[in-house]
């Protein structure tokens, strides 16, 4: 995960959500856990697009 990918992930988050942590899952994908202002956690998995080296988050 590069700084470019982290910026793309942050740009896709809903307003008010911040990244709490990111990690490589046992299954091989990257996971992102966010928290909103009230403290509610949301989990995303990251999909990498090799054609343009971009990432997309998908809510789990």
Contact map, one row per residue, 1 for C-alpha under 8 A:
111011000000000000000000000000000000000000000000000000000000
111111000000000000000000000000000000000000000000000000000000
111111100000000000000000000000000000000000000000000000000000
011111110000000000000000000000000000000000000000000000000000
111111111000000000000000000000000000000000000000000001100000
111111111100000000000000000000000000000000000000000000000000
001111111110000000000000000000000000000000000000000000000000
000111111111000000000000000000000000000000000000000001110000
000011111111100000000000000000000000000000000000000000111000
000001111111100001100000000000000000000000000000000000000000
000000111111100000000000000000000000000000000000000000000000
000000011111110000000000000000000000000000000000000000011000
000000001111111011000000000000000000000000000000000000000000
000000000001111110000000000000000000000000000000000000000000
000000000000111110000000000000000000000000000000000000000000
000000000000011111000000000000000001100000000000000000000000
000000000000111111100000000000000111100000000000000000000000
000000000100100111110000000000000111000000000000000000000000
000000000100000011111100000000011110000000000000000000000000
000000000000000001111100000000011110000000000000000000000000
000000000000000000111110000000011100000000000000000000000000
000000000000000000111111000001111000000000000000000000000000
000000000000000000001111100001110000000000000000000000000000
000000000000000000000111110111100000000000000000000000000000
000000000000000000000011111111100000000000000000000000000000
000000000000000000000001111110000000000000000000000000000000
000000000000000000000000111110000000000000000000000000000000
000000000000000000000001111111000000000000000000000000000000
000000000000000000000001111111100000000000001110000000000000
000000000000000000000111100111110000000000001110000000000000
000000000000000000000111100011111000000000111100000000000000
000000000000000000111110000001111100000000111100000000000000
000000000000000000111100000000111110000011110000000000000000
000000000000000011111000000000011111000011100000000000000000
000000000000000011110000000000001111111111000000000000000000
000000000000000111000000000000000111111110000000000000000000
000000000000000110000000000000000011111100000000000000000000
000000000000000000000000000000000011111100000000000000000000
000000000000000000000000000000000011111110000000000000000000
000000000000000000000000000000000011111111000000000000000000
000000000000000000000000000000001111001111100000000000000000
000000000000000000000000000000001110000111110000000000000010
000000000000000000000000000000111100000011111000000000000011
000000000000000000000000000000111000000001111100000000001111
000000000000000000000000000011110000000000111110000000001111
000000000000000000000000000011110000000000011111000000111100
000000000000000000000000000011000000000000001111100000111100
000000000000000000000000000000000000000000000111110011110000
000000000000000000000000000000000000000000000011111111110000
000000000000000000000000000000000000000000000001111111000000
000000000000000000000000000000000000000000000000111111000000
000000000000000000000000000000000000000000000000111111000000
000000000000000000000000000000000000000000000001111111100000
000010010000000000000000000000000000000000000001111111110000
000010011000000000000000000000000000000000000111100011111000
000000011001000000000000000000000000000000000111100001111100
000000001001000000000000000000000000000000011110000000111110
000000000000000000000000000000000000000000011110000000011111
000000000000000000000000000000000000000001111000000000001111
000000000000000000000000000000000000000000111000000000000111
